[in-house]
């Protein structure tokens, strides 16, 4: 694997063009560009991060349209993920707008949601998560994830951590719109810094959801 030297700005242009013409004909004519300016540098970036965070997965560019009304064949972004537990870990994404980094857990089963809520309800683990999220927010991350509009079954609306209990997934993300340093090795520094800031959240989530 070649050393990481940055993600070319041409990667953003590639996705802007793909959004305008998401067809098999256009993809076939431009796949070599995808391989060179998107997949190859993202793979090099993930390789550089592997020793600290673990082996990453680069997602396929093809959409699964079997059960979707939207038959657009290609994803308009490139995602990569390092799993610490099932559906829990570190994420990065490149699209037409720039770079995004995130961490936490993004999908759950009824069993893992129950484990998560039991931990939030616990008077040790719950406040621990609150402190972690406070630090993450202070660092500039946005807290997200799917959540209920009402109190989950078994919990009251006046619970001190009701907002966290409503979550079915919990993530923190940070956007870098077309950063000037994207095509330089500074991208590695910025992603590593962001993922380190997210490590307490990712590890808390992994401990609660269970090891991969």
Secondary structure, 3 states (H helix, E strand, C coil): CCCCCCCCCHHHHHHHHHHHCCCHHHHHHHHHHHHHHHHHHHHHHHHHHHHHHCCCEECCCECCCCCCCCCCCECCEEEEEEEEECCEEEEEEEECCEEEEEEEECCCCHHHHHHHHHHHHCCCHHHHHHHHHHHHHHCCCEEECCECCCCCCCCCCCCCCHHHHCECCEEEEEEEECCCCCCCCHHHHHHHHHHHHHHHHHHHHHHHHCEC
